[in-house]
Amino acid sequence: MGSEIGIRDSPKAEEISGRRYGANHADDVRFRVIADHARSGVMLIGDGVTPGNEARGYVLRRLLRRIVRSVRLLGVHEPVLGEFAAVVRDAMAPSYPEIARDFERISEVMRNEEEAFLATLTSGSRIFDLAAAETKKSGSGVLSGEKAFQLHDTYGFPIDLTLEMAAEQGLRVDEEGFRALMEQQRQRAKADAARQKVGVADLSEYRKLLEQHGETQFLGYTDLQAEARVIGLLRDGQPVRSVRAGEQAELVLDRTPFYAESGGQIADTGVLVGAGGEVEVLDVQKVVPGLFVHKVKVTQGEIGLDTTLTGSVDEARRMAIQRSHSATHLVHAAVRGAYGQRAAQAGSLNSPGRLRFDFTVPTSVSTDVLTEVEEEVNDYLLSDIEVKAYVTSKDKALEMGAIALFGEKYGSQVRVVDMGDYSRELCGGTHVERIGQLGLVKLVSDASIGSGVHRVEALVGTDALRYVRKEQLLVSHLATTFKVPPDQLPSRIEDVLTRLKNAEQEVERLRTEQVLSSAGSLAGQAREVGEFTLVATQVADGVDAGSLRKLTAEVRNRLGSRPGVVALFSAADGKVSFAVATTEQARDKGLAAGKLIGHFAGEVSGRGGGKPDLAQGGGSNPAGVEQAIAALEHAVRSGAAG
């Protein structure tokens, strides 16, 4: 297997490790792990998978981290995944040319994951070493399943990595205990997912319906209204014969015009009407693959099994969702045009009038590029290309340039949504008939949401138009307020902000001067307390902490060479701030500002700290200032700094 990609038999792995294949069995295993996992990792990333904690992303993460671990066991501690990726590219590009085309993104994903894991490995290894030492100290030769689970759950250590590290230290791992904890975690996650979809964790009744009646026939590509028969009614996951007005239930039809949430497109809503009653469709989920489960509320009468109902999708809402979904395809195409094939879709959400699109990109995302993406999409809308959807073989679709999206499972036959040469994707969602129906696409936000993953959000159609109108009204209002044309607003606002900042600095300077002007009179209030000179008083209310600190230091400076202590208090809004300063001579005699705070802070229900020469703090009881001053005077008189 290693020879297939040239790692085991080429000098690359031997070159970086200084070891020879065939000289040591343990090393040979590591060479083969590197070979197999590097090839698999490159192929997965090429398919759009990114390292993560779920599904294929988790598999990829484990593969890459095992390579890093194996390389470290060969004595190499520097990043090397980029080099192995290049070997895979050179060996496999003749058969898989897309690897060469997309290599920049593939290698960056591998390097980023390696850098992150090397940092994790360092901290996690310390935790493992401590756990191993504790295990040995206890006289046991088995690392607990709980410790192994902690390494996995908190530090991202695959269990096989923990097993390897334990074996190196002569320990076994309680794999049974580890797997029991993993199973508990999986069951919790599975139950949570089911509960989020239909409010119950037990899916057995839904599976029975699927086995008895087959998959739900979806009519919503062409029909927004259709008759259907009720083949299943459930409440809290349990079958019932009927539901009455005011009750909620899960309803399964033999066929439906309602789209079930999937592929980033949210579910349809609407109504189902029959001879005996009417229900509102609140949500539709594929609780088990192929079975559309309608979450409904009975608004009139009673609905029972085998009832024939006419379903009507909320058409305005569906049209708004379709515009968002079609816009997502165009944004995806524009992003790939800007950043190349390395910009792979990592998720999306298409709701009425609004879309969210996540994509992987190893580099930073430029605002200028996103502006160009928005302009390009809207320029393409002017062509009013017809949107076509057709079913073909997966191989033929990919030959035509259709994009297969990350995380989706495809059969031999796939549905292609074709918006001309600009955008062609495998997609099971609903779309507009012509792209001109989108009207306008307006990007409204963008942000990084994780390592190598970026998110943009956009408004579509009338929602985008309303947003632009609001912006225009705001610009018009600002232009009127500042009495300049709209195109001069940026420089005008910048000028106003600069002047405001300068004014604030001037106000702060004057405030500081005003505060410091009282330093002389405060120093004149100094009194002798034992062998020290003390200034302790409450100044005007509302002096901010910074100014109070400066004033305290200035009064301290005016005490000259005397062993002096200065403590000033200022109240504001039901709270009190204080600052304490000591002269060098006072510090020589054992009085430190930070420690003195401990003698009086409790009187004002406060705390604080700082250095021996200057400290500050605050409290919530301004009424206790006099008691605080008395406590401080007592501490100074006794010369107690601790």
C-alpha positions in Angstrom: 0.0 0.0 0.0 2.8 2.4 0.8 4.5 1.7 -2.5 1.3 2.9 -4.3 2.0 6.5 -3.2 5.7 6.4 -3.0 6.1 7.1 0.7 7.3 3.8 2.1 9.6 3.0 -0.8 10.8 6.5 -1.6 13.5 8.2 0.4 11.1 10.9 1.7 10.0 9.2 4.9 13.5 7.8 5.5 15.0 11.2 4.7 13.1 13.1 7.3 13.3 10.4 10.0 16.9 9.2 9.4 15.5 5.6 9.7 15.3 2.7 7.2 12.2 0.8 6.2 12.8 -2.9 7.0 15.2 -2.3 9.9 12.7 -2.3 12.7 9.1 -3.8 12.8 7.6 -1.0 14.9 9.1 1.6 12.6 7.8 -0.3 9.6 4.3 -0.1 11.0 4.7 3.7 11.3 5.9 4.0 7.8 2.8 2.1 6.5 0.5 4.2 8.7 1.9 7.4 7.2 1.5 6.0 3.7 -2.0 4.8 4.0 -3.3 7.8 6.0 -1.6 10.4 3.9 -3.3 9.1 0.8 -6.7 8.8 2.4 -6.4 12.3 4.0 -5.5 13.9 0.7 -8.4 12.2 -1.1 -10.9 13.2 1.7 -9.8 16.8 1.7 -10.0 16.8 -2.1 -13.7 15.7 -1.7 -14.4 18.8 0.4 -14.0 17.3 3.8 -12.4 19.4 6.5 -11.1 18.2 9.9 -13.8 18.3 12.6 -15.5 16.4 15.4 -18.3 14.8 13.5 -18.9 12.3 10.7 -16.3 12.4 7.9 -14.5 15.4 9.4 -13.8 13.3 12.5 -12.4 10.4 10.4 -10.1 12.8 8.6 -8.9 14.4 11.8 -8.1 11.0 13.2 -6.1 10.0 10.1 -4.1 13.2 10.1 -3.4 13.0 13.8 -2.2 9.4 13.5 0.3 10.5 10.9 1.6 13.3 13.2 1.9 10.8 16.0 3.7 8.2 13.9 6.1 10.8 12.7 6.9 11.9 16.2 7.5 8.2 17.1 10.0 8.2 14.3 11.8 11.0 16.1 10.6 13.9 14.0 8.9 16.8 15.8 8.7 19.4 13.0 5.6 19.8 10.7 5.7 17.3 7.8 2.2 16.9 6.5 2.7 19.3 3.7 5.7 17.2 2.4 3.7 14.0 2.5 0.8 15.7 0.7 3.2 16.7 -2.1 4.3 13.0 -2.4 0.7 11.9 -2.7 0.0 14.6 -5.3 2.9 13.5 -7.5 2.0 9.9 -7.2 -1.7 10.1 -7.8 -2.3 13.2 -9.9 -2.0 11.2 -13.2 -5.0 9.2 -12.1 -6.7 12.0 -10.1 -5.9 15.3 -11.8 -8.2 17.2 -9.5 -5.7 16.6 -6.7 -3.1 18.7 -8.5 -5.7 21.4 -9.3 -6.8 21.7 -5.7 -3.4 21.0 -4.1 -3.0 24.5 -2.6 -6.2 24.1 -0.5 -5.4 20.5 0.4 -1.9 21.2 1.6 -3.1 24.2 3.6 -5.8 22.2 5.3 -3.3 19.5 6.3 -0.7 22.1 7.5 -3.3 23.9 9.6 -4.6 20.7 11.2 -1.0 19.6 12.0 -0.1 22.9 13.6 -3.3 22.8 15.8 -2.7 19.2 16.8 1.0 19.7 17.6 -0.1 22.3 20.2 -2.8 19.9 21.5 -0.4 17.0 21.6 2.0 18.9 23.8 -0.7 19.8 26.4 -2.5 16.4 26.1 0.8 14.5 26.5 1.4 16.2 29.8 -2.1 15.1 31.0 -1.4 11.6 29.8 2.0 11.5 31.5 0.4 12.6 34.8 -2.4 10.0 34.4 0.2 7.3 33.6 2.3 8.2 36.6 -0.7 8.1 38.9 -1.7 4.7 37.5 1.8 3.3 38.1 1.9 4.9 41.6 -1.3 3.2 42.5 0.2 -0.2 41.6 -2.2 -0.7 38.7 -1.1 -1.6 35.2 -4.4 -0.3 33.6 -5.2 3.3 32.7 -8.8 3.9 33.5 -11.5 4.2 30.8 -12.4 7.6 32.4 -8.9 8.9 31.8 -8.9 7.6 28.3 -12.3 9.2 27.6 -11.0 12.6 29.1 -8.0 12.5 26.7 -10.4 11.8 23.8 -13.2 14.2 24.7 -11.1 17.1 26.0 -7.8 16.9 24.1 -8.9 15.1 20.9 -6.7 12.0 21.4 -8.1 9.0 19.4 -8.2 5.9 21.5 -5.6 4.2 19.4 -3.2 7.1 20.2 -3.8 6.6 23.9 -3.3 2.9 23.5 0.0 3.4 21.8 1.2 5.9 24.4 0.1 3.6 27.2 1.8 0.6 25.6 5.1 2.6 25.4 4.9 3.0 29.2 4.0 -0.7 29.9 0.3 0.0 30.6 -2.9 -1.3 29.3 -6.1 0.8 28.8 -9.6 -0.1 30.1 -11.0 -0.1 26.6 -14.3 -1.5 27.7 -14.8 1.3 30.2 -13.7 3.9 27.5 -16.1 2.5 24.9 -19.0 2.4 27.5 -18.5 6.1 28.1 -18.3 6.7 24.3 -21.5 4.8 23.8 -23.2 6.8 26.5 -22.1 10.0 24.8 -23.3 8.8 21.4 -26.7 7.8 22.8 -27.1 11.2 24.4 -26.2 12.9 21.2 -28.5 10.6 19.2 -31.4 11.2 21.6 -30.8 14.9 21.6 -30.9 15.0 17.8 -34.1 13.0 17.6 -35.7 15.1 20.4 -34.8 18.3 18.5 -36.5 17.0 15.4 -39.7 15.4 16.7 -39.6 15.8 20.5 -38.9 12.1 21.1 -35.8 9.9 21.2 -37.4 6.6 20.3 -37.6 6.3 16.5 -38.9 2.7 16.3 -42.5 3.6 15.3 -41.2 5.8 12.5 -39.1 2.9 11.2 -42.2 0.6 11.3 -44.1 3.1 9.1 -41.3 3.2 6.6 -41.1 -0.6 6.4 -44.9 -0.9 6.0 -45.6 1.9 3.6 -42.2 2.7 1.9 -40.7 6.2 1.4 -42.9 9.3 1.2 -43.5 10.5 -2.4 -42.4 14.1 -2.6 -44.5 16.2 -5.0 -43.2 19.6 -4.1 -40.9 20.1 -7.1 -44.0 20.7 -9.3 -47.0 20.9 -7.0 -47.7 23.1 -4.0 -51.1 21.6 -3.5 -52.0 17.9 -3.5 -54.3 15.2 -2.0 -52.7 12.6 0.3 -53.7 9.9 2.7 -52.8 9.8 6.4 -50.8 6.6 6.9 -49.4 7.4 10.4 -50.3 9.5 13.4 -48.1 9.8 16.5 -48.0 11.7 19.7 -44.8 11.7 21.7 -43.5 9.0 19.4 -46.4 6.6 20.0 -49.1 5.8 17.5 -52.6 7.1 17.9 -55.9 6.7 15.9 -56.9 10.3 15.8 -56.1 13.8 17.1 -58.6 16.6 17.9 -58.7 20.4 17.8 -55.9 22.0 20.0 -53.7 18.9 20.0 -50.3 18.6 18.3 -49.0 15.4 16.6 -46.7 14.0 14.0 -48.5 13.1 10.8 -47.2 10.9 8.0 -48.7 11.0 4.5 -48.2 8.6 1.6 -47.2 11.6 -0.5 -46.7 15.3 0.2 -46.1 18.7 -1.4 -44.3 19.8 1.7 -40.5 20.0 1.6 -38.8 18.4 4.6 -35.8 20.2 6.0 -32.6 19.0 4.3 -29.6 20.3 2.4 -29.6 23.6 4.2 -33.2 24.4 3.1 -35.7 24.7 5.9 -39.1 23.0 5.8 -42.3 24.2 4.3 -45.3 25.2 6.3 -49.0 25.4 5.4 -52.3 23.6 6.0 -53.9 20.2 5.5 -57.7 20.2 5.1 -60.0 17.2 5.1 -63.7 16.5 5.5 -63.5 16.2 9.3 -61.0 18.8 10.2 -58.0 21.1 9.4 -54.4 21.1 10.7 -51.6 23.6 10.5 -48.3 22.2 9.3 -45.6 23.7 11.6 -42.5 21.7 10.4 -41.5 18.8 8.3 -38.5 16.5 9.1 -37.0 13.3 7.6 -36.9 11.7 11.0 -35.6 8.5 9.3 -34.3 8.6 5.8 -37.1 8.7 3.2 -40.0 9.3 5.7 -41.5 12.8 5.8 -42.9 13.5 9.2 -45.2 16.5 9.4 -45.4 18.2 12.8 -49.0 19.6 13.0 -51.5 21.3 15.2 -55.2 20.5 14.7 -57.0 23.8 14.3 -60.5 22.5 13.6 -62.4 19.2 14.0 -60.6 15.8 14.1 -58.1 14.0 11.9 -57.7 10.3 11.9 -55.8 7.5 10.2 -56.6 6.8 6.5 -58.2 10.3 6.2 -57.7 11.9 2.8 -56.4 15.5 3.2 -55.5 18.2 0.8 -52.2 19.8 1.6 -51.5 23.4 0.6 -47.9 24.8 1.0 -47.5 28.4 2.1 -46.6 29.6 -1.4 -45.2 33.1 -0.6 -42.9 31.5 2.0 -41.8 28.7 -0.3 -41.0 31.2 -3.1 -38.9 33.3 -0.6 -37.0 30.1 0.5 -36.4 29.1 -3.1 -35.0 32.5 -3.9 -32.6 32.1 -1.0 -31.6 28.6 -2.1 -30.9 29.6 -5.7 -28.9 32.6 -4.4 -26.8 30.3 -2.3 -25.8 28.3 -5.4 -24.8 31.6 -7.1 -22.8 32.9 -4.1 -21.1 29.5 -3.9 -20.1 29.8 -7.6 -18.8 33.4 -7.2 -16.8 32.4 -4.1 -15.2 29.5 -5.9 -14.5 31.9 -8.8 -12.7 34.2 -6.3 -10.8 31.7 -4.2 -10.6 28.7 -6.5 -11.6 25.1 -5.7 -10.1 25.4 -2.2 -13.3 27.4 -1.3 -15.5 24.4 -0.6 -19.0 24.7 0.9 -19.1 23.8 4.5 -22.7 24.4 5.3 -25.7 26.6 4.5 -29.1 27.7 5.7 -31.8 28.9 3.3 -34.8 30.6 5.0 -37.4 33.1 3.6 -35.5 36.0 2.1 -32.2 35.2 3.9 -29.3 32.8 3.4 -26.3 31.8 5.3 -23.3 30.3 3.5 -20.3 28.7 5.1 -17.2 27.9 3.1 -13.7 26.6 3.8 -10.8 28.9 2.9 -7.3 28.6 4.5 -6.5 32.3 3.9 -8.1 35.4 5.3 -11.2 36.7 3.4 -11.1 40.1 1.9 -14.0 42.5 2.2 -13.1 43.8 -1.3 -13.4 40.2 -2.7 -16.8 39.7 -1.1 -17.9 43.0 -2.6 -16.9 41.6 -6.0 -18.8 38.4 -5.2 -21.9 40.4 -4.6 -21.5 42.5 -7.8 -20.8 39.3 -9.9 -23.9 37.5 -8.6 -26.2 40.5 -9.3 -24.6 41.0 -12.7 -25.4 37.4 -13.5 -29.0 37.8 -12.4 -29.5 40.2 -15.4 -29.0 37.3 -17.8 -32.3 35.7 -16.4 -31.0 32.2 -17.2 -33.5 29.4 -16.9 -32.9 27.1 -13.9 -33.1 23.5 -15.0 -33.3 20.4 -12.8 -32.8 16.9 -14.1 -31.7 13.5 -12.9 -28.7 11.8 -14.4 -25.9 9.4 -13.3 -23.5 10.7 -10.8 -20.5 10.1 -13.1 -22.1 12.1 -16.0 -23.0 14.9 -13.6 -19.5 15.2 -12.4 -18.2 15.1 -16.0 -20.4 18.0 -16.7 -18.7 20.0 -13.9 -21.5 19.6 -11.3 -20.3 20.2 -7.8 -21.0 17.5 -5.2 -21.3 19.0 -1.8 -19.5 18.1 1.4 -21.3 15.8 3.8 -24.0 14.8 1.3 -24.6 11.1 0.4 -25.3 10.4 -3.3 -26.6 7.3 -5.1 -25.8 6.3 -8.6 -28.5 8.6 -9.9 -28.4 12.3 -8.8 -30.5 15.4 -9.3 -28.6 18.3 -10.9 -29.7 22.0 -10.5 -28.3 23.8 -13.5 -28.0 27.6 -13.8 -25.9 27.6 -16.9 -22.2 27.2 -17.0 -21.9 29.6 -14.1 -23.4 27.2 -11.5 -24.1 23.5 -11.7 -24.6 21.5 -8.4 -26.0 18.2 -7.2 -29.0 19.3 -5.1 -32.3 17.9 -3.9 -33.8 21.3 -3.0 -36.4 23.5 -4.6 -35.4 26.5 -6.8 -36.7 29.4 -8.8 -37.6 28.9 -12.5 -35.3 31.7 -13.7 -32.5 33.4 -11.8 -34.0 36.9 -12.6 -36.7 36.0 -10.1 -34.2 36.6 -7.3 -34.3 40.3 -8.0 -31.4 41.3 -5.8 -28.8 39.6 -3.6 -27.2 41.8 -0.8 -24.4 40.5 1.4 -25.0 41.9 4.9 -22.4 40.2 7.1 -19.3 38.1 7.0 -17.2 36.5 9.7 -14.8 33.8 10.5 -16.5 31.0 12.5 -13.6 28.6 13.0 -10.2 27.6 11.7 -10.4 27.9 8.0 -14.2 28.3 7.8 -15.8 31.6 6.9 -19.5 32.6 6.9 -21.4 35.1 4.8 -25.0 36.1 5.2 -27.2 37.7 2.6 -30.7 39.0 1.9 -32.6 38.1 -1.3 -35.4 39.7 -3.2 -37.7 42.0 -1.4 -35.8 41.5 1.8 -32.7 42.7 0.2 -34.6 45.7 -1.3 -35.9 46.7 2.1 -32.4 46.5 3.5 -31.0 48.8 0.7 -33.9 51.2 1.2 -33.2 51.5 4.9 -29.5 52.1 4.2 -30.4 54.8 1.7 -32.7 56.5 4.2 -29.9 56.4 6.8 -27.4 57.9 4.4 -29.9 60.5 3.4 -30.6 61.4 7.0 -26.8 61.6 7.8 -26.2 63.7 4.7 -28.9 66.2 5.8 -27.6 66.2 9.4 -24.0 66.9 8.4 -25.0 69.1 5.5 -22.8 67.4 2.9 -23.5 65.3 -0.3 -23.7 61.5 0.4 -20.4 60.9 -1.3 -18.6 63.2 1.2 -20.1 61.6 4.3 -17.1 59.3 5.1 -14.6 62.2 5.2 -17.0 64.4 7.0 -17.8 61.8 9.7 -14.0 61.0 10.0 -13.4 64.7 10.6 -16.1 65.0 13.2 -14.8 61.9 15.0 -11.3 63.3 15.0 -12.5 66.6 16.5 -14.6 64.7 19.0 -11.6 62.6 20.1 -9.4 65.8 20.4 -12.2 67.4 22.4 -12.4 64.4 24.8 -8.6 64.5 25.2 -8.8 68.2 26.0 -11.6 67.7 28.5 -9.6 64.9 30.1 -6.6 67.2 30.3 -8.6 69.9 32.0 -10.2 67.5 34.4 -6.8 66.1 35.4 -5.4 69.6 35.8 -8.5 70.5 38.0 -8.0 67.4 40.1 -4.3 67.8 40.5 -4.7 71.5 41.4 -6.0 70.3 44.8 -2.8 68.3 45.5 -1.2 71.2 47.4 -4.2 71.8 49.7 -4.5 68.0 50.3 -0.8 67.8 51.2 -1.4 70.6 53.6 -3.8 68.4 55.5 -1.0 65.9 56.4 -0.8 64.9 60.0 1.7 63.0 62.0 0.6 59.5 63.0 3.3 57.9 65.1 6.4 58.0 63.1 4.6 58.5 59.8 2.9 61.3 57.9 -0.6 60.5 56.8 -3.0 62.1 54.3 -6.3 60.3 54.3 -9.5 62.0 53.2 -12.5 61.9 50.9 -12.2 64.1 47.9 -15.0 65.4 45.6 -17.5 62.9 44.3 -17.2 61.5 40.8 -13.4 61.5 40.4 -12.6 58.6 38.0 -10.1 55.9 39.1 -7.4 57.1 36.8 -7.5 60.7 38.0 -7.8 59.6 41.6 -4.6 57.5 41.1 -2.8 60.5 39.6 -3.9 62.8 42.4 -2.8 60.3 45.1 0.6 60.0 43.5 1.0 63.8 43.2 0.1 64.4 46.9 2.6 61.6 47.8 5.3 63.5 45.8 4.6 66.7 47.8 5.4 65.0 51.0 9.0 65.0 50.1 11.4 62.8 52.1 9.0 62.2 54.9 7.8 58.6 55.6 4.4 59.3 54.2 1.1 57.5 53.3 -1.6 59.0 51.1 -5.1 57.5 50.8 -7.8 59.3 48.9 -11.5 58.2 48.5 -14.1 59.3 46.0 -17.8 58.3 45.8 -20.0 58.0 42.8 -23.3 56.2 41.9 -23.5 54.3 45.2 -19.9 53.1 45.0 -16.5 54.3 46.2 -13.0 54.3 44.6 -9.8 54.6 46.5 -6.1 54.8 45.9 -3.1 54.5 48.3 0.5 55.7 47.8 3.6 55.4 50.0 6.9 57.3 49.9 10.2 55.5 49.6 10.9 56.3 53.3 7.6 54.7 54.4 8.3 51.6 52.4 11.7 51.3 54.0 9.9 51.2 57.3 7.6 48.4 56.2 4.5 50.1 54.8 3.4 48.8 51.4 0.4 50.4 49.6 -1.0 47.2 48.4 -0.9 45.5 51.8 -2.4 48.6 53.6 -5.6 48.2 51.5 -6.3 45.0 53.3 -6.6 46.8 56.6 -9.5 49.1 55.5 -11.1 47.7 52.3 -13.7 45.7 54.3 -15.1 48.9 55.8 -16.3 50.0 52.4 -17.2 46.4 51.3 -14.5 46.4 48.8 -11.1 45.1 47.7 -8.1 46.2 45.8 -4.4 45.7 45.3 -1.3 46.9 43.6 2.4 47.6 44.1 4.1 48.7 47.3 4.3 52.3 46.1 0.9 52.6 44.6 -2.3 50.6 44.8 -6.0 51.1 44.2 -9.4 49.5 44.6 -13.1 50.0 45.1 -16.1 49.2 47.2 -19.9 49.2 47.3 -20.3 51.1 50.6 -19.5 54.8 50.4 -20.9 55.3 53.9 -18.0 53.4 55.4 -15.3 55.8 54.2 -14.8 57.4 57.7 -14.4 53.9 59.3 -12.0 53.0 56.5 -9.8 56.1 57.2 -9.8 55.2 61.0 -8.8 51.6 60.2 -6.0 52.8 57.9 -4.8 55.3 60.6 -4.6 52.5 63.1 -2.6 50.4 60.7 -0.2 53.2 60.0 0.2 54.1 63.7 1.1 50.5 64.5 3.5 50.3 61.5 1.7 47.1 60.4 1.9 46.5 56.7 0.8 42.9 56.7 
